[in-house]
Amino acid sequence: MPASYAYLGPEGTFTEVALRTLPEAATRELVPMVSVPAALDAVRNGEAEAAFVPIENSVEGGITTTLDELVAGEPLMIYREVLLSITFALLVRPDTKLSEIKTVTAHPAAQPQVRNWMKANLPDVVWESAASNADGARLVQEGRYDAAFAGEFAAAKYGLVPLETGIHDAENAQTRFVLVGRPARPAAPTGADKTSIVLWQRDDHPGGLRDLLGEFAVRGVNLMLLQSRPTGAGIGNYCFCIDAEGHISDRRVAETLMGLKRICLQVRFLGSYPRAGVRAEDVPTALPGTSDDEFVKASDWVARCQDGRF
Ligand SMILES: O=C(O)C(=O)Cc1ccccc1
């Protein structure tokens, strides 16, 4: 049996479409799962080599189920990311008219991307969340709802037809997906990489978040995502999910992680991996004083000072 990748299913999700853009997916068995936690659990318990799940979209920010799963439980690591442009189709059973639609369903992350369209075209329908957009289509096929927002490609799989296509409140809406596996050595740096971590503050004090961010700022490390998530320990208790530019093998990133490790209660490393759609030559050069070479020279100089050989 080939190694398998679990993904947010059923067949016909945007997640599946994004996964199939990865060359390595062609040599794996792709196994649809009912939810993001189920896909990640399949990795944790060794049933799947990796899981492919949505993590962020450009309209609403982080997909909280995924972030919360990566923040807690047995540690996992991100190895790849994929960006997919998303527009929705309104899928119905054949012969359904727009005026007959009373109920509509889709994944919760779809709602902010179709809200204005719904207000204009389906003002009085009842929205209910589905486990994924393709699962919504499946529920329409079963007769549980009148319509589903999903990828147009899901229609044929579930015996539905697109009543409307190209639905998107925001131009260029994109969703980011990640391939997640058990912890192992990160892939070698490509020159256009990203590092994901989770931080827990040691204590609550004025400027606490600024102290964390200062560790990135003084080493010239750019942030790409900052999302707070409740720790569950009471109102006001948050951890921070952060994506930073660069690879853990870059000295400025490694030194930032060391700085954070010293001042945080806990740091969880979620991986260093290639940025989707960005070439190394398009990444700005390191700010003055933050290149690998400058870090190495500075640390050699301190060693010489400690030896009295400066
Ligand atoms: O992959 C899907 O189809 C999902 O249900 C997740 C999702 C939700 C909204 C936009 C893109 C992906």
Ligand as a Chemical Component Dictionary entry (heavy atoms), coordinates in Angstrom:
data_LIG
# 
_chem_comp.id                   LIG 
_chem_comp.type                 NON-POLYMER 
_chem_comp.pdbx_formal_charge   0 
_chem_comp.three_letter_code    LIG 
# 
loop_
_chem_comp_atom.comp_id 
_chem_comp_atom.atom_id 
_chem_comp_atom.alt_atom_id 
_chem_comp_atom.type_symbol 
_chem_comp_atom.charge 
_chem_comp_atom.model_Cartn_x 
_chem_comp_atom.model_Cartn_y 
_chem_comp_atom.model_Cartn_z 
_chem_comp_atom.pdbx_ordinal 
LIG O1 O1 O 0 -11.657 22.665 1.130 1  
LIG C1 C1 C 0 -12.835 22.974 1.282 2  
LIG O2 O2 O 0 -13.690 22.896 0.389 3  
LIG C2 C2 C 0 -13.245 23.458 2.605 4  
LIG O3 O3 O 0 -14.329 23.217 3.036 5  
LIG C3 C3 C 0 -12.311 24.379 3.328 6  
LIG C4 C4 C 0 -12.393 25.727 2.688 7  
LIG C5 C5 C 0 -13.374 26.617 3.089 8  
LIG C6 C6 C 0 -13.478 27.865 2.463 9  
LIG C7 C7 C 0 -12.601 28.181 1.445 10 
LIG C8 C8 C 0 -11.642 27.268 1.038 11 
LIG C9 C9 C 0 -11.528 26.040 1.672 12 
# 
loop_
_chem_comp_bond.comp_id 
_chem_comp_bond.atom_id_1 
_chem_comp_bond.atom_id_2 
_chem_comp_bond.value_order 
_chem_comp_bond.pdbx_ordinal 
LIG O1 C1 DOUB 1  
LIG C1 O2 SING 2  
LIG C1 C2 SING 3  
LIG C2 O3 DOUB 4  
LIG C2 C3 SING 5  
LIG C3 C4 SING 6  
LIG C4 C5 SING 7  
LIG C4 C9 DOUB 8  
LIG C5 C6 DOUB 9  
LIG C6 C7 SING 10 
LIG C7 C8 DOUB 11 
LIG C8 C9 SING 12 
# 
